[in-house]
Amino acid sequence: MVKLSVIVPFFNVQTYAPDTLRSLQANARGDFEFILVDDCSTDGTPGILRHAERELPGAVLIRHERNGGLATARNTGLDAARGEYLAFLDGDDWLAPGYYPQLLSAIEDLAVDFVRTDHIQCTGRTRTVHRVPQGRRWTALDPRGAILPADRSTSVDYPYAWAGIYHRRLLDDGLLHFRDGLRTAEDRPWIWRLHREARSFAVAGLLGVFYRRGVASSLTQIGDVRQLDFIRAFDQVIDETAQDPDARQLLPKAVRTYCAIISHHLGTIERFEPAVARTLRSMSAAAMKRMPQQLLKDALNSMDDDRAARLRRLRRRPVPAGAAS
């Protein structure tokens, strides 16, 4: 029986894939499988993965004939997974030796639906520890209770799918799949749904995931139209949260977070291609008009002056036809 399935999408990461695969080798166990999803890479990645299929214990290689993006690649891995527990890793990140056995022991000891972990962000040679915004560690918690308060960073603001481990019952309940085709912010509706609908979770004080930032091919570094998928992602957060029995309590947090992300993108708009920058403004203005207006007003009133002014200017902007997401 497979105890743990690890889903690892790869797309044009020939420079980094060897580090990722070596770290999986240092985490291999007889009852672990590593589902390597090649999302139609066009560089040397496919050859690296074919070698890993032969050499890495538990490797299962799947190749997409068409590039579908991270969310779709993860879904492919989920559909193939056989493990009692599941985890994710991105094809340009890596792990400390023996990390997955420790993480598996944590979720089994805590007997919860999922466990979240801290991580180490790596930008060049700089290493920074990023912690789950939840003070209580090594104890079972209510996921829904970790969404609020609205005016502080909480567990839903730490959306990284690879920073944790998940029981298979979440997959069986339809909570682990991502929205197909999302190119960025795919973790946002996913983490909100997980916290609204799972029954229990915990935070483990383990450090073992190394998250590589500043990769030139990463969508976080590319100012093209794919970045605008964050609007579709957050529209989904708003729509699904609005249908929740506790929508009155939860929606202010969702609206405030959406506004903060729009403000962030507007504040770095110079990195976008000019046509994409114009589309960003139009689609963001349309998104603000779709939000519950009183909650939007409350969110803007609670922000610092610079962010609030930026968003109020956008809110007054006329929305051309066809600007909806």
N, C-alpha and C positions, 0 to 999 in steps of 0.2 A: 504494500500500500504506500502511496506517495504521501508523505507528511506535509511537505511544503512545496508549493509551486511559485517560482519567481518569474515574473513577466518582464522581459527586457526588450523594448523596442530600439531599433537602430536605424538611423538614416544619415548616410554620408558622414560617418564619424571615424574614418579610417585612422586618424591620428590618435584618437582616444580609446577606441574599442579594445585594443590590446590590454590597456590598464584595467578596463571594466572586466574583461574576461579573466585576467589573472586574479582579480579580487574574488570573482565567483569560484574559481578553482580553490582559493583559500577558504571558501565557505562550503565546499561540496560535502555531501553526506550521502550514504547509500539510499536514503529515503527522500532525497530532495530532487526536484527537477527544475531545470532552467530553460524556460521557453523563450528562445531568441527569435524575435520577429524582425525580419529585414523588410523595412517599409519601402521597397523598390529603390534601394541605394544605387547610385550611378558612379561611385568612386571605387576604392579598393575594399570597401566594407564586406561585400558578399564573399570574397575569397577568404577574408579573415574569419568570417562566421562558418564557412564550410570546414575550415581547419578546426575551429572550436567544436563543431558537431562531432568530429572524430576524437578529439582529445579531452574535452571537458566532460567529466562524469555527470550524467543526468541531463545532458544537453538535448533539446528538441528544437530543430530549426524549421521555421516557417517563413516563406518569402511571399510578399505581396507582389502581384503583377502590376499594380498601379499604386502610386503613393497616395495614402489616405490620411496622413497626419497622425499625431501622437495618440489622440483619443481612439481612433479606429484601430491603430496597431495594438493598443492595450486591450481593446475588446477582442481582437483576434486571439491574443494570449489567454484572456479569461475563458473564451469558448473552448480552448484546448486544455485548460488546466485540470489536473486530476487530484490536486492536493487537498488535504483536510484544512490547510491554512494557505493563504496567498499573500504575496508581497510583490512590490514593484521596484524596478531600478531603471534609470535612463541610461542609454547606451554611451553617454560621455561622462558618467559619474562612476564612483567606485566605493568599495567597502573595506572596512578593517577586517583582518583575518579572524575567523570564528564568530563574526557578528551575528549571522543568521541563527546558529544554534542558541545563542544567548537570547535573541529576540523570541524565538520559538518557546524557550523555557519560560520567558516572562508571560506570554499570553496564556500558556497552559496553567501556570501557577495562579494567575489572576482570574482565570475563568471568565473572561469578558468577550464581547463580540469583536472588539478591535483595540489595538494598543498603538499609541502615537509616541514618537521619539524625537529627541533633539537631533540636530545635524551640524556638520561643519561645512561652512561655505568657503570655497576656494577660488580666489580671484588672483590669478598669477601665482605669486609665492605667499600671498597673504591668506591666513587661516582665521576664520571668525566663527565662534560657536553661536548658533541660533537655537533658541529654546522654545518649546511649545508654550504658548501663553496660558498656562494653567499651573497654578502653584502646587496643587496636591499631586503627589507622585506615589506610585506603587499601591494604589487603592482603586477599587471599582467606583466609577462615577456614572451619573446620568448624562448621556450625550446631549440631550435637549437642554439640560440645565447649564451646559457649557457654551451655549450660543451667546448669551447676554453677559454683561450689560452692553447697551448699544454704543456707549461713548468710550469704550475701552477695547483694546485688542483682545480677542478671545480665540477659542480653538478654531472657529470657522475662518479666521484670518490667517491661519497656518495651514494652507490647503494641500501641501505636498503629499501626493499619494505614496511616494517612495519612503516617506518618513513614518513607517508603521508596518503592522501585520494585521491580517483580517481573517476571521473565521469563515469557513466555506458557507455557513448558513446565510451570511450576508449576500453571497453570490446567488444562492438558491432563492433568496427573497427579492432579488432584482435590484440590489442596492450598490453593486460594485461596477456595473457597466457605465461607460462614459457616453456622452452625446456624440454620435458618429459625426466626423467631419470637422469638429472644432479644432482649430489650429493653435489656439492659445486660450488661456484661462479655463481649460477643460477641467481642472481640479476644483473650480469654484462651485458650480452646481452640484458636483459630486460630493464635496465635503459638507455642504449644507444638507443634502439629502441624507447623508450618513448620520449627521447629528440630529436631524429631525426624527428619523425612523428607526435607527438601531436602539437596542435596549440597554447596552452597557459599554463602557470603554474605560481605559486607564492610560496614564502617561508613565512611561518607563524612563528612568534616568540613564539611558544608554546612549553612547556616542559611537557611531560606527558607519554612518553614511557621509560620504564626501561629495558635496554638490558643487559641480564646476560652473562658475560664472564667467562671463566675458568671452565665451566661445563665439568666434566670428559668425558661424553658421546658425547659431541659436536664434530663435524668433525673438527672444528678448533683446537681441542686438540689431535686428533687421527692421527697418521702418517701412515695411510694405503692407499691402492690404490685409494680409493674414492677421496682422496685429489687431485688426478691428473686430475679430471674432469675440473679443472680450464683451462686446455689446450683446451679442447673441447669448453668451454665457450668463451674463448678469440679468438679462431679460428672463431667462429661465429661472434664475434664483428668485426673482420677484414674483413671477407667475406661480411657481410652485409653493412659495411661502405664503402667498395670498390665499391659497386654498387650505392652509393648515388650520386646525382648530384653534391654535394660539396665534393666529395671524396678527391680531391686534398688538400682542407683545413683541413678536418677532420681526414684523415688517420694518419698524424704525431702524433696526440694525441693518437689514438688507439694503434699505434705501441709502442710509449713511455710507455704507461700504461702497455701493455703486457710485455715489457721488465722489468719494475719495479716489476711486480708480479713474474716473473720468478726469478729475482734476490733475492726477498724476500724469496722464497721457497728454493733456493740454500743456502741462508745465515742461514737457520734453518734446514738444511738437516739432522742433527743428530737426529732429532725427528722421522724421517722416518725409517721404517723397512729396512734392508740392500737391499733386492731385490727391494723394492719400490724406494729407493734412486737411484739405478742404472737406473731404468726405468724413474725416473724423469729427470735425466741427459740426457738420450737418447731422450726422447720425447721433452724435452725443446730444445735440439740442433736441432732436426728436425723442430720444430716450428719456430726457428729463420731462418732456411733455406727457410721456406715457406713465410716469411714476405717480403714485398718490400725491396730489399736490400739497396737502397740508403736511404730510410727512416730509416732502421735499423741502418745504419752507422751514420746518423744524430742523432738518438736517443742516441746511445752510446757516441758520441762526446759531448752530452749535459749533461751527467750524471757525478756524482762525480767519482773520480779515482777508489775507491774500487769496486763500483758496475760495472763500465765500464770494469775493468780488469776481474772481475768474469765472465761477459757475453762474453767478447772477447775470454777467454779461452774456454768457452763452444762452441762458434761459430766455433772454429778450430777443435772441437771434431768430429771424424768420426761418421756418423750416420748409425748404423746397419740396415739391412733390417727388416721391420716390426715395426720400431720405430715411424711411423706416428701415429697421434691420432686416 
